[in-house]
């Protein structure tokens, strides 16, 4: 195989959004965080990314439960809403 340099990534891979670290473990029930977004497209992409991250985190840490929603044009907000008993 030949190694090639300077070949651009396909748009789908090159346009990934960066959400950054989310302080999910530090959140208490009732706490929320704002994930800012500059554009509507970025907001939609971050919403999908955060849904996946929250699902993975909650699967590993069953006593955490979250909700997320768009917050106008500013971004999206994540709330820690409850804790499972036990």
SVG drawing of the C-alpha trace seen along z (x, -y; Angstrom):
<svg xmlns="http://www.w3.org/2000/svg" viewBox="-35 -32 39 34">
<polyline fill="none" stroke="black" stroke-width="0.4" points="0.0,0.0 1.1,-3.5 1.0,-6.3 -0.6,-9.5 -0.3,-12.9 -2.7,-15.9 -5.9,-13.9 -8.8,-15.8 -11.2,-13.9 -14.7,-13.3 -17.1,-16.1 -18.8,-13.8 -15.5,-13.1 -14.0,-16.6 -17.1,-18.4 -17.3,-16.6 -18.2,-18.8 -16.1,-19.1 -18.2,-19.1 -15.3,-18.9 -15.3,-17.3 -18.7,-17.2 -18.6,-17.2 -21.2,-14.5 -19.8,-12.8 -19.7,-16.1 -23.3,-17.0 -25.9,-16.7 -29.6,-16.1 -31.0,-19.5 -27.7,-20.8 -27.4,-21.7 -24.8,-22.7 -24.9,-24.7 -23.2,-23.4 -22.8,-26.5 -23.3,-26.4 -22.5,-29.1 -24.9,-28.1 -28.1,-26.1 -26.2,-23.3 -23.6,-23.1 -26.5,-23.0 -28.1,-20.0 -24.8,-18.2 -23.9,-18.8 -27.4,-17.6 -26.8,-14.2 -23.2,-14.0 -24.4,-14.7 -27.3,-12.2 -24.8,-9.5 -22.4,-10.5 -25.1,-10.6 -26.5,-7.2 -23.0,-5.7 -22.3,-7.3 -25.7,-6.3 -25.3,-2.7 -22.0,-2.5 -23.3,-4.5 -26.8,-3.4 -27.5,-5.7 -27.2,-8.8 -30.2,-10.1 -30.1,-13.1 -32.4,-15.2 -31.2,-17.5 -33.0,-20.2 -32.2,-23.0 -32.0,-26.3 -33.0,-28.8 -30.0,-29.8 -27.5,-29.7 -26.9,-26.0 -28.3,-23.0 -28.7,-22.4 -28.2,-19.1 -29.8,-18.5 -29.2,-15.7 -32.7,-14.8 -32.7,-11.8 -30.9,-9.0 -32.0,-5.4 -32.4,-3.9 -30.0,-1.3"/>
</svg>
